[in-house]
Amino acid sequence: MQQGKTRYSVKDMCGLAGIYAGPDRRPAKSLLLAMAGELRHRGPNGTGLLLDGRIGIAGARLAIVDLEGGDQPLSDERGRFWALQNGEIYNYLELRNELRDLGHRFATASDTEVIAHAYEEWGPGCLARFNGDFALAVWDRERRELFLARDRFGVRPLFLADYDGDVCFASEGKALLRHPAAAREIDAVGIVDVFTLWSSLPDHSAFKGIRELPPAHYAVIGADGVVRETRWWNIDFVAEQRPQADVLEELEALLVDATRIRLRADIPVGAYLSGGLDSSAVAAIASKELDGKLFAFGLGFDDAQFDESGSQEKIARQLGVDLHRTVVDSGAIAELLPRAVELGEAPLLRTAPAPLLRLSAAVRQAGLHVVLTGEGADELFAGYDIFREDKVRRFWAREPSSHLRPLLFQRLNRFLAEDTTRARGFFPAFYGRGLLDVEDPLYSHRLRFANSARCLRLLNPAFLASAATETEATERLLRGLPSHFGEMSPLSKAQYLEIATFMEGYLLHAQGDRMLMGNSVEGRFPYLDHRVAELAARLPERLRLRGLQEKYALRAATSRYLSPEIRGRPKQPYRAPIGEVLAGTAAPDYVRELLEPGQIERAGLLDSAAVARLVRKFEAGNGVSETDEIAASSSTAKSSPRTRPKPSLRPSDATARPTASTRQPDRLCPSRAPSRRRCRRIRPTDV
């Protein structure tokens, strides 16, 4: 151990917190430990600490790889580069062999030691060689330089703040709030972002003065305290024309290898099984790699509208895996919601994260700390209805006077699929907004952003006005798009936007890492292996979205692992009850207490009159839309209706997220058409 540096033992890190103090200052050990304490749920087994002059880094421990020898921080053989990480480098075995051939000597079997040696050998270029989910820190003791980096899709979070010259970083914002100079105030811009895009853009968060290091970025911080950020990777949607058989063969091989290396651990690894294609394919591949010794975990609801238990059990039987089911009701969701908000560190526009928090608890109770999940497949292989909606809207825009083309939307909306008369009024009114603005870079997502932004009416006017000093969310989103975005095809643009907003900002944050780590469980995502993602981005569009059939390539590439019934099952997006949770018979008392007008006015964030109107709407029990439910979720509205509110389907109330698909006949003819000659057949391949 070298003089001037203190090193405390920790195994695999699952939470980082650190300070590069201003000149002539030293980070206090007590402050670093307090910051690490806020991350205890990410790693409850201990705390590691690196102190070296102006730098101090603490971490929360969750041991997964090299249980006996993987203490962090770890250095190269000369003791110059010291590495800590939150996450995993899955290809560390291959990298270690390569580095050994280059003359590096290793003292442990840990993937974190590989980071130190890789940075010594290749500098920031090492990131391109890493296949993993990570937020990492490397301290260069000789140059007094700190290197921070995030994985390609931002699976592992990393926040930054500058407090009186102290450059601070942490896996969660709450750790940074421990700094005595932290403002501890809500950031109006970050909240408005959430109420528009479903998540805050990386330049803000829910807390004033705290931002994210964006996904696929690294930062270098020197003794001058300046943070120099660089983007080191981006997904490039450029289709290649190759024989279909070759592409599918490569995709299958990459999916198998991506799953195989994510099974690397010195403890058992399980898998989530939702009942759909994505998680089933991962579980099927994993069970073969493990000779069937796979523990699968499924989430069920007592409300049949949201439950997929039957599909989960059928798939588990076919795969021969041991399925552990967790069933939640509205009361359990209401009980878990405050903790889900605390872990997510932002308003939630739906209750869906709360059941996932219960599911990760079931994994922990079963004695596991690692699970494979199916996140990323819908974004990369065009599985969401938002992609199909965009395609139909553009098809309709080529003939805007058509009365038949908008009826294609009944294939995408299960509520109106069988009510053609009602659909004739609904679809043109809702999907026709901005129909001809096809050159708008955000065309595919404008309707969603507009629907979500209706939640802004709940905010206190003064609080909302304070966000107006910053460029609004969609304009900042546009500024951050790559220079070649305009050259992408419409589908590729929609997929890129979905990745950059919903997946990276919401899905991996609020439903992924945060709800898993809330119970000290690490999630691993084979579809987000960069090799799989890059191949998906190169697929010809007909292999992503063929007509209106989503995820064509993924269904074909998994044919050896899944039955035709599973591969052909229409997607059922994961959703959870909202209205019944916050305004039903099981609604908790805390909702009423939080929404007492006097308390709302003292907090200053919400408009008490607007919230009261929303509460009365729920109490009336009719005309409640899904967007109203989203607003209720974000403000935790409370009422006690005698009957469960039934969502109406007015155009202005349509949900901001995709609804489940329903297969319908190709014939799109109004049931009361005055003449059969006015009817014709529109096939999905026409779109």
C-alpha positions in Angstrom: 0.0 0.0 0.0 1.4 3.3 -1.1 1.9 6.3 1.2 -0.8 8.9 1.2 -3.5 6.6 0.1 -6.0 4.6 2.3 -7.7 1.5 0.8 -10.6 -0.3 2.4 -11.9 -3.6 1.3 -15.0 -4.2 -0.8 -16.1 -6.8 -3.3 -18.3 -6.1 -6.3 -19.6 -2.5 -6.1 -23.2 -1.8 -6.7 -23.2 1.8 -5.7 -20.5 4.5 -6.2 -20.1 7.9 -4.5 -17.1 10.2 -4.7 -15.7 13.7 -4.4 -12.8 15.3 -6.3 -12.4 18.2 -3.8 -11.5 21.7 -4.7 -7.9 23.0 -4.3 -6.5 22.8 -0.8 -9.3 20.6 0.4 -9.7 16.9 1.3 -13.0 15.0 1.2 -14.1 14.0 4.7 -14.2 10.3 5.3 -17.4 10.8 7.3 -19.1 12.5 4.4 -18.1 9.7 1.9 -19.4 7.1 4.3 -22.7 9.0 4.7 -23.0 9.2 0.9 -22.3 5.4 0.6 -24.9 4.9 3.3 -27.6 6.3 1.0 -26.7 3.6 -1.4 -26.9 0.7 1.1 -29.8 -0.9 -0.7 -27.6 -1.3 -3.8 -25.0 -3.2 -1.8 -25.8 -4.1 1.8 -22.7 -6.3 2.5 -20.2 -3.6 3.3 -18.5 -0.4 2.2 -15.2 0.3 0.3 -13.3 3.5 0.4 -10.4 5.1 -1.5 -8.8 8.2 -0.1 -5.9 9.9 -1.9 -5.4 13.6 -1.3 -8.2 15.5 -3.0 -10.0 12.4 -4.2 -12.3 10.2 -2.2 -14.5 7.4 -3.5 -16.8 5.1 -1.5 -18.9 2.2 -2.6 -21.6 -0.1 -1.4 -20.8 -3.9 -1.8 -22.8 -6.7 -3.4 -20.5 -9.7 -4.0 -21.1 -11.5 -7.3 -17.8 -12.2 -9.0 -14.6 -13.4 -7.3 -16.2 -13.5 -3.8 -12.9 -13.9 -2.0 -10.5 -11.9 -4.1 -12.5 -9.2 -5.8 -12.0 -6.4 -3.2 -12.4 -2.9 -4.6 -10.7 -0.6 -5.4 -8.3 -2.7 -7.5 -5.2 -1.4 -9.3 -2.7 -2.4 -12.0 0.5 -4.0 -10.8 2.3 -0.7 -10.4 -0.4 0.9 -8.3 -1.0 3.8 -10.6 -4.5 3.2 -11.8 -7.2 2.4 -9.3 -10.6 1.2 -10.5 -14.0 0.9 -8.9 -17.3 0.1 -10.7 -21.0 -0.4 -10.3 -21.9 -3.2 -12.6 -20.2 -5.9 -14.5 -17.8 -6.4 -17.5 -19.2 -9.6 -18.9 -16.3 -10.3 -21.3 -13.6 -9.9 -18.6 -12.3 -13.4 -19.1 -11.4 -12.8 -22.7 -10.0 -9.3 -21.9 -7.9 -10.7 -19.1 -6.3 -13.3 -21.4 -5.6 -10.6 -24.0 -4.0 -8.3 -21.4 -1.9 -11.2 -20.1 -0.6 -11.7 -23.5 0.4 -8.0 -23.5 2.4 -8.5 -20.3 -0.1 -7.5 -17.6 0.0 -9.5 -14.3 -3.2 -10.1 -12.4 -3.6 -10.6 -8.6 -7.3 -11.5 -8.6 -10.0 -13.1 -10.8 -12.2 -10.0 -10.6 -13.6 -8.1 -13.6 -12.8 -4.8 -11.8 -9.1 -5.5 -11.9 -9.4 -5.9 -15.7 -10.7 -2.3 -15.9 -7.5 -1.0 -14.2 -5.3 -2.9 -16.6 -7.4 -2.1 -19.6 -7.3 1.6 -18.9 -3.5 1.4 -18.4 -3.2 -0.3 -21.8 -5.8 1.6 -23.9 -6.9 4.6 -22.0 -10.5 5.7 -22.7 -10.4 3.4 -25.8 -10.8 0.5 -23.4 -14.5 1.3 -23.2 -15.1 0.1 -26.8 -13.7 -3.3 -25.7 -16.0 -3.7 -22.7 -19.1 -5.7 -23.1 -21.0 -4.8 -20.0 -23.4 -2.7 -17.9 -21.3 -0.3 -15.8 -20.7 3.0 -14.2 -17.0 3.1 -13.4 -14.3 5.3 -11.9 -10.6 5.1 -12.6 -8.1 7.2 -10.5 -4.8 8.0 -12.1 -2.6 8.6 -9.1 0.3 10.0 -11.1 -1.6 12.5 -13.2 -4.1 13.2 -10.5 -6.9 12.6 -13.0 -10.3 11.0 -12.5 -11.9 9.0 -15.3 -15.7 8.4 -15.1 -17.7 6.4 -17.7 -21.2 4.9 -18.3 -22.2 1.9 -20.4 -23.7 2.3 -23.8 -27.3 2.4 -22.8 -26.9 3.8 -19.3 -28.1 0.7 -17.6 -26.1 1.7 -14.5 -26.8 5.3 -13.3 -24.2 8.0 -12.5 -25.0 11.5 -11.4 -22.8 14.6 -11.2 -22.9 17.8 -9.2 -20.5 20.7 -8.6 -20.7 22.0 -5.0 -18.4 25.0 -4.3 -15.7 23.5 -6.4 -16.1 19.9 -5.3 -16.9 17.7 -8.3 -19.2 15.0 -6.8 -20.6 11.9 -8.4 -22.8 9.1 -7.2 -25.0 6.3 -8.5 -28.1 8.0 -7.1 -29.0 11.6 -6.5 -29.8 11.1 -2.8 -26.1 10.4 -2.1 -25.1 13.8 -3.5 -27.7 15.5 -1.4 -25.5 14.6 1.6 -23.0 17.2 0.6 -23.4 20.2 2.9 -23.5 22.6 -0.1 -26.3 20.7 -1.9 -29.4 22.8 -2.6 -31.8 20.1 -1.6 -34.5 21.7 -3.8 -36.7 20.3 -6.6 -35.6 21.2 -10.1 -38.6 22.5 -12.0 -37.0 21.8 -15.4 -36.4 18.2 -14.5 -40.0 17.8 -13.3 -41.4 19.4 -16.5 -39.2 17.0 -18.5 -40.7 14.0 -16.7 -44.3 15.3 -17.3 -43.5 15.6 -21.1 -40.9 12.9 -22.0 -41.6 10.5 -19.1 -38.0 11.2 -17.8 -35.7 14.1 -17.4 -33.0 14.7 -20.0 -29.5 14.1 -18.7 -28.7 17.8 -18.3 -31.2 17.9 -15.4 -32.8 15.7 -12.7 -35.5 16.0 -10.1 -32.9 17.7 -7.9 -31.5 21.2 -8.5 -27.9 21.2 -9.4 -27.7 17.4 -10.1 -27.4 16.0 -13.6 -26.5 12.7 -15.2 -23.4 11.7 -17.0 -25.3 10.7 -20.2 -25.2 7.1 -21.4 -22.2 6.1 -23.6 -20.3 9.1 -22.3 -17.1 9.4 -20.3 -15.8 12.3 -18.3 -12.2 13.3 -17.4 -11.7 15.5 -14.4 -8.3 17.0 -13.7 -6.8 19.0 -10.9 -8.4 22.2 -12.3 -11.9 20.7 -11.5 -13.1 21.0 -15.1 -15.3 18.1 -16.3 -14.5 17.2 -19.9 -17.2 15.0 -21.4 -17.0 12.9 -24.5 -19.5 10.6 -26.2 -17.7 7.3 -26.9 -20.5 5.2 -28.6 -23.8 5.7 -30.4 -26.2 3.3 -32.1 -26.2 3.8 -35.8 -29.3 2.8 -37.6 -28.0 2.1 -41.2 -29.7 -0.9 -42.8 -27.5 -3.5 -44.6 -28.8 -5.6 -47.5 -27.7 -9.1 -46.7 -29.3 -12.6 -47.3 -32.0 -13.1 -44.7 -30.7 -16.5 -43.7 -27.3 -15.1 -42.9 -28.7 -12.3 -40.8 -30.9 -14.6 -38.8 -28.1 -17.0 -38.2 -25.8 -14.3 -36.9 -28.6 -12.8 -34.7 -29.3 -16.2 -33.1 -25.6 -16.8 -32.4 -25.2 -13.3 -30.8 -28.3 -13.8 -28.7 -26.9 -17.1 -27.4 -23.5 -15.6 -26.6 -24.9 -12.5 -25.0 -27.0 -14.7 -22.7 -24.1 -17.0 -22.0 -21.7 -14.4 -20.8 -24.4 -12.8 -18.7 -24.6 -16.1 -16.8 -21.1 -15.6 -15.5 -21.2 -15.3 -11.7 -20.0 -17.1 -8.7 -23.6 -17.2 -7.4 -26.8 -18.6 -9.1 -28.5 -16.5 -11.8 -32.2 -16.4 -12.4 -34.5 -14.9 -15.1 -37.7 -12.9 -15.3 -40.4 -14.6 -17.3 -43.2 -12.2 -18.3 -45.0 -14.5 -20.6 -44.0 -12.7 -23.8 -41.5 -13.4 -26.6 -38.6 -11.3 -25.2 -38.1 -12.8 -21.7 -39.1 -16.3 -23.0 -36.3 -16.3 -25.5 -33.8 -15.3 -22.9 -35.1 -17.9 -20.4 -35.0 -20.6 -23.1 -31.4 -19.9 -24.1 -30.3 -19.6 -20.5 -32.0 -22.9 -19.5 -30.1 -24.7 -22.3 -26.8 -23.1 -21.2 -27.4 -24.1 -17.6 -28.8 -27.6 -18.5 -32.3 -26.6 -17.4 -31.2 -25.5 -13.9 -32.8 -22.1 -14.2 -35.0 -20.3 -11.6 -37.6 -18.1 -13.3 -39.7 -15.4 -11.7 -43.0 -14.3 -12.9 -45.3 -11.4 -11.9 -49.1 -11.8 -11.7 -52.0 -9.5 -10.9 -55.3 -10.3 -9.3 -56.9 -8.2 -12.1 -57.2 -10.3 -15.2 -56.8 -7.2 -17.4 -53.1 -7.0 -16.5 -52.3 -10.7 -15.7 -50.2 -12.9 -17.9 -49.9 -15.8 -15.4 -51.4 -18.4 -17.8 -48.8 -17.6 -20.4 -46.0 -17.7 -17.9 -47.0 -21.1 -16.6 -47.3 -22.5 -20.1 -43.9 -21.3 -21.1 -42.3 -22.5 -17.9 -43.7 -26.0 -18.6 -42.4 -26.0 -22.1 -38.9 -24.8 -21.0 -38.8 -27.0 -18.0 -37.8 -24.2 -15.7 -38.7 -23.7 -12.0 -41.2 -20.8 -12.0 -41.7 -18.7 -8.9 -44.8 -16.5 -9.2 -45.5 -13.3 -7.3 -49.1 -12.0 -7.4 -49.9 -8.4 -6.4 -53.2 -6.6 -5.9 -54.1 -3.0 -5.8 -53.5 -2.7 -2.1 -49.9 -4.1 -2.4 -49.1 -1.7 -5.2 -50.4 1.2 -3.2 -48.3 0.1 -0.2 -45.1 -0.2 -2.4 -45.6 3.0 -4.4 -43.9 5.5 -2.0 -40.8 3.3 -1.8 -40.8 3.0 -5.6 -40.9 6.8 -5.9 -38.1 7.1 -3.4 -35.9 4.7 -5.3 -36.8 6.2 -8.7 -36.0 9.7 -7.5 -38.6 11.3 -9.9 -42.3 11.5 -10.3 -43.8 8.3 -11.8 -46.4 8.6 -14.5 -47.7 5.1 -13.8 -47.7 2.5 -11.0 -45.9 -0.2 -13.0 -42.5 0.1 -11.1 -44.1 -0.8 -7.8 -45.0 -4.5 -8.7 -41.5 -4.9 -10.1 -40.1 -3.9 -6.7 -42.2 -6.7 -5.2 -40.8 -9.1 -7.9 -37.2 -8.3 -7.1 -38.0 -8.9 -3.4 -39.2 -12.4 -4.4 -35.8 -12.9 -6.2 -34.0 -11.8 -3.1 -36.1 -14.0 -0.8 -35.3 -17.0 -3.0 -31.6 -16.4 -2.2 -30.6 -15.0 -5.7 -29.0 -11.6 -6.5 -28.8 -11.7 -10.3 -31.6 -12.0 -12.9 -31.7 -11.9 -16.7 -34.5 -9.8 -18.2 -35.9 -9.0 -21.6 -35.5 -5.2 -21.7 -34.4 -3.6 -24.9 -36.0 -6.1 -27.4 -39.0 -3.9 -28.2 -36.8 -0.8 -28.8 -34.2 -2.6 -30.9 -36.6 -4.9 -32.9 -39.5 -2.5 -33.3 -41.9 -4.2 -30.9 -44.0 -1.2 -29.6 -47.2 0.0 -31.2 -45.7 3.5 -31.4 -43.6 2.3 -34.3 -46.7 0.8 -36.0 -48.7 3.9 -35.3 -46.0 6.0 -36.9 -46.0 3.8 -40.0 -49.8 3.9 -40.3 -49.9 7.7 -39.8 -47.3 8.2 -42.6 -49.3 5.9 -44.8 -52.4 7.9 -44.1 -50.6 11.2 -44.6 -49.9 10.2 -48.2 -53.7 10.2 -48.8 -55.1 12.3 -45.9 -58.7 12.3 -47.3 -58.9 8.6 -47.0 -61.6 7.2 -44.6 -60.2 3.7 -44.7 -56.6 4.2 -44.0 -57.1 5.5 -40.4 -59.1 2.4 -39.7 -55.8 0.5 -39.7 -55.4 1.8 -36.2 -58.0 -0.7 -35.0 -55.2 -3.3 -35.4 -53.3 -1.5 -32.7 -56.0 -0.5 -30.3 -57.8 -3.4 -28.5 -60.4 -1.1 -26.9 -61.8 0.0 -30.2 -61.0 -3.0 -32.4 -64.6 -4.3 -32.5 -66.4 -1.0 -32.5 -65.9 0.2 -36.1 -68.5 3.0 -35.9 -66.9 4.5 -32.8 -63.4 4.0 -34.3 -64.4 6.1 -37.4 -64.7 9.1 -35.2 -61.9 8.4 -32.7 -59.0 7.6 -35.0 -59.1 10.6 -37.3 -59.6 13.0 -34.4 -56.7 11.6 -32.3 -54.2 10.3 -34.8 -54.9 13.1 -37.3 -53.3 15.8 -35.1 -50.2 17.0 -37.0 -50.8 14.3 -39.5 -49.0 16.2 -42.4 -46.0 17.3 -40.3 -44.0 14.3 -41.6 -40.8 16.3 -41.8 -40.9 17.0 -38.1 -37.9 15.1 -36.6 -40.0 14.1 -33.6 -43.1 13.2 -35.7 -43.3 9.6 -34.3 -43.4 10.8 -30.7 -45.3 14.2 -30.8 -48.6 12.6 -29.9 -47.1 10.9 -26.9 -45.3 14.0 -25.7 -48.5 16.1 -26.1 -50.5 13.6 -24.1 -48.0 13.4 -21.3 -47.7 17.2 -21.2 -51.4 17.3 -20.2 -50.0 16.4 -16.7 -48.4 19.9 -16.6 -51.9 21.3 -15.8 -51.4 19.8 -12.3 -48.4 21.9 -11.5 -48.5 25.2 -9.5 -48.3 28.0 -12.1 -45.4 29.7 -10.3 -43.5 26.4 -10.1 -44.2 25.8 -13.8 -43.1 29.3 -14.7 -39.8 28.8 -13.0 -38.9 26.1 -15.6 -39.5 28.6 -18.4 -36.0 30.0 -17.9 -34.6 26.8 -19.6 -35.3 25.7 -23.2 -38.2 23.3 -23.2 -37.7 19.6 -23.2 -38.4 18.7 -26.8 -36.1 21.5 -28.1 -33.3 20.2 -25.8 -34.0 16.7 -27.0 -33.6 17.9 -30.6 -30.3 19.6 -29.9 -28.9 16.3 -28.5 -29.8 14.2 -31.6 -26.8 13.0 -33.8 -25.9 15.0 -36.9 -27.0 12.1 -39.1 -30.4 11.8 -37.5 -32.1 13.5 -40.4 -30.7 10.9 -42.8 -32.4 8.0 -40.9 -35.5 6.3 -42.2 -38.8 7.1 -40.3 -38.7 3.8 -38.5 -35.0 4.2 -37.4 -35.8 7.8 -36.2 -38.7 6.4 -34.1 -36.5 3.7 -32.6 -33.7 6.1 -31.8 -36.1 8.4 -30.0 -37.6 5.5 -28.1 -34.2 4.4 -26.9 -33.0 7.9 -26.0 -36.1 8.9 -24.1 -38.3 6.0 -22.9 -35.8 3.2 -22.6 -32.7 5.0 -21.3 -34.6 7.7 -19.3 -37.5 5.7 -17.9 -37.5 2.0 -18.5 -33.9 1.2 -17.4 -34.2 3.7 -14.5 -37.6 3.4 -13.0 -38.5 -0.1 -13.9 -35.0 -1.6 -14.3 -32.0 -0.8 -12.2 -33.8 1.1 -9.5 -36.5 -1.5 -8.7 -34.0 -4.3 -8.9 -31.4 -2.6 -6.7 -34.1 -1.6 -4.3 -33.7 -5.2 -3.1 -30.0 -5.6 -3.9 -30.6 -7.6 -7.1 -28.6 -7.0 -10.2 -30.4 -7.1 -13.6 -28.6 -8.2 -16.7 -30.0 -7.5 -20.2 -28.9 -9.7 -23.1 -30.7 -7.7 -25.7 -28.6 -4.7 -24.7 -25.4 -6.5 -25.6 -23.9 -3.9 -28.0 -23.2 -6.6 -30.6 -26.9 -7.6 -30.6 -28.0 -3.9 -30.7 -25.6 -3.0 -33.5 -26.9 -5.9 -35.6 -30.5 -5.0 -34.9 -29.8 -1.4 -36.1 -28.3 -2.9 -39.4 -31.3 -5.1 -40.1 -33.3 -4.3 -43.2 -36.5 -2.7 -42.0 -38.6 -5.6 -43.3 -36.9 -7.7 -40.7 -37.7 -5.3 -37.9 -41.3 -4.3 -38.9 -42.8 -6.4 -41.7 -46.0 -4.7 -42.7 -47.5 -4.4 -39.2 -45.9 -7.5 -37.8 -43.4 -6.4 -35.1 -40.1 -8.0 -34.2 -40.0 -10.2 -37.3 -36.3 -11.1 -37.1 -36.4 -11.9 -33.4 -39.3 -14.2 -33.9 -37.5 -16.0 -36.7 -34.1 -16.1 -34.9 -35.6 -17.8 -31.9 -37.4 -20.6 -33.7 -35.1 -23.3 -32.4 -35.8 -22.2 -28.8 -39.5 -21.4 -28.7 -42.7 -23.0 -30.0 -44.6 -21.2 -32.8 -47.4 -20.5 -30.3 -45.0 -18.4 -28.1 -43.2 -16.8 -31.0 -46.5 -15.8 -32.6 -48.2 -14.5 -29.5 -49.2 -10.8 -29.9 -47.4 -8.4 -27.6 -49.1 -7.5 -24.3 -47.3 -4.4 -22.9 -46.5 -4.6 -19.2 -48.9 -2.4 -17.3 -50.3 -2.2 -13.8 -53.5 -0.8 -12.3 -53.6 2.9 -11.5 -57.1 4.1 -10.8 -58.0 1.3 -8.5 -54.7 1.7 -6.6 -55.1 5.4 -5.9 -58.8 5.8 -6.0 -60.3 2.4 -5.3 -61.5 0.7 -2.2 -57.9 -0.4 -1.3 -56.5 3.1 -1.7 -54.3 4.0 1.3 -54.8 6.8 3.7 -51.5 8.4 2.8 -52.9 9.5 -0.5 -55.7 11.6 1.1 -53.2 13.1 3.5 -50.7 14.0 0.7 -53.5 15.7 -1.3 -55.0 17.8 1.4 -55.2 21.3 -0.1 -53.3 23.0 2.6 -50.4 20.5 2.3 -50.3 20.9 -1.4 -50.1 24.7 -1.2 -47.3 24.5 1.4 -45.3 22.2 -0.8 -45.7 24.6 -3.7 -45.3 22.1 -6.5 -48.9 21.2 -7.5 -51.9 23.4 -8.1 -54.4 22.4 -5.3 -57.4 23.5 -7.4 -56.3 21.3 -10.4 -55.7 18.4 -8.1 -59.1 18.8 -6.5 -60.8 18.7 -9.9 -59.0 15.5 -10.7 -59.9 13.9 -7.3 -63.6 14.9 -7.9 -63.4 13.2 -11.3 -62.3 10.0 -9.7 -64.9 10.3 -7.0 -67.6 10.6 -9.7 -66.4 7.3 -11.1 -67.0 8.1 -14.8 -65.2 9.7 -17.7 -61.8 8.8 -16.2 -59.2 8.5 -19.0 -55.9 6.7 -18.9 -54.2 10.1 -19.1 -56.1 11.1 -16.0 -54.8 7.9 -14.3 -51.3 9.0 -15.3 -51.9 12.4 -13.7 -53.2 10.7 -10.6 -50.2 8.5 -10.4 -47.9 11.5 -10.7 -49.8 13.4 -8.0 -51.0 10.4 -6.0 -54.6 11.5 -6.2 -57.1 9.8 -3.9 -60.8 9.1 -4.1 -63.2 6.4 -2.9 -65.6 5.5 -5.7 -68.3 2.9 -5.1 -67.5 1.4 -8.4 -64.2 1.1 -10.3 -63.7 3.9 -12.8 -63.9 2.8 -16.4 -61.6 4.6 -18.8 -63.4 6.5 -21.6 -61.8 6.6 -25.0 -62.2 10.2 -26.1 -59.4 11.2 -28.5 -58.0 13.7 -26.0 -57.7 11.0 -23.4 -55.8 8.4 -25.3 -52.9 6.8 -23.5 -49.3 8.1 -24.0 -48.0 4.6 -24.1 -48.7 1.8 -26.6 -51.7 -0.4 -26.0 -51.9 -4.1 -26.6 -52.2 -5.4 -30.1 -55.3 -7.3 -31.3 -55.3 -9.3 -34.5 -58.1 -8.2 -36.8 -59.3 -9.3 -40.2 -57.7 -7.4 -43.1 -61.0 -6.1 -44.4 -61.5 -2.6 -43.2 -65.0 -1.7 -44.1 -67.5 0.3 -42.0 -70.3 -2.0 -40.8 -72.9 0.3 -42.1 -71.2 1.4 -45.4 -73.9 2.7 -47.8 -72.3 0.7 -50.7 -70.1 -2.4 -50.9 -68.3 -0.6 -53.7 -66.8 1.9 -51.2 -65.1 -1.0 -49.4 -61.8 -2.4 -50.4 -59.1 -4.6 -48.8 -56.1 -2.9 -47.2 -53.4 -5.4 -46.1 -50.6 -4.7 -43.6 -48.1 -5.0 -46.5 -49.8 -1.9 -48.1 -48.5 0.3 -45.3 
